[in-house]
Amino acid sequence: MNATLFPLFLLYLSTLFYLCGMTGYFAYLFKQKEAMQKTGFALICTGLALHFAALCIKTVDLGSLPVTNLQQNLSFAAFALAGVFVFLQGRLNLRILGVFTSPLIVLAMTAALIVPKTEPIHNTVLKGFWLVAHIVLIFAGEAALAIACGAGILYLIQEKAIKKKKRGFFYKRLPSLDLLDSTSYSCIVVGFTLLTFGLITGLVYAKYIWGQFWSWDPKEIWSAGTWLIYAALLHGRLTSGWRGRRSALFTIIGFAVILFTFFGVNFLIGGHHQGFTK
């Protein structure tokens, strides 16, 4: 097989495994059989391994991380989401989160495979330790915050079911409000920590490339705004008891800002990062 086509083949194959893993998690949602959840998780792990292989090949081919256009960014976002999910799954043991996370992975991968392909940027600006650290930390942090958003959404669904005092479909299948809230909090702590270090490495890299730590680039401003939202949420939880519904709403708002920073800023506003996502 052509060396250029092989990583693309691996991406299609990983997407297929992600899709099958999503099917396993939805089967688990309806049937509540542990074997279905384990199968779904194993399929996601297999897809992640194939995805990792594709990214490694592409990295060697480009001489830098494959995050130089929208297609590659979406693929890397899906990889980060799958990787963080697999990492957190064994520690949080909240199996139902796969029902939220797996469709996001499949959606990002599908979009990566169908968006118009543009030529990647080959530039020394895209190389170096600080850039690699910045990209990996930011994507991983946002992936953890995406999972926190999923836990927040499930919290609101379960809360509504409890208030109605009807043991409906979701009431029987979702965990307790306390477990959903604590899971969301754990994901926020992980995501916020990674995001913080990601922003710091980005500032260092900006100083190295553009000669200044801060240039009021639109994406820098919105990224700082995202950081402030989660900082306010963590401060509220630690000092004012912000838990439950308020915390869940903040995680959803925060993730909405992340999505706008990823898509809206690049397509509607522009800036230093614009060329990396078009």
Buried (B, 14 or more C-beta within 10 A) or exposed (E): EEEEEBBBEBBEBBBBBBBBBBBBBBBBBEEEEEEBBEBBBBBBBBBBBBBBBBBEBBBEEBEBBBBBBBBBBBBBBBBBBBBBBBBBBEEBEBBBBBBBBBBBBBBBBBBBBEBEEBEBBEEEBBBBEBBBBBBBBBBBBBBBBBBBBBBBBBBBBBBEBBEEEEEEEBBEBBBEBEBBBBBBBBBBBBBBEBBBBBBBBBBBBBEBBEEEBEEEBBBBBBBEEBBEBBEEBBEBBEEEEBBBBBBBBBBBBBBEBBEBBBBEBBEEBBBBBBBBBB
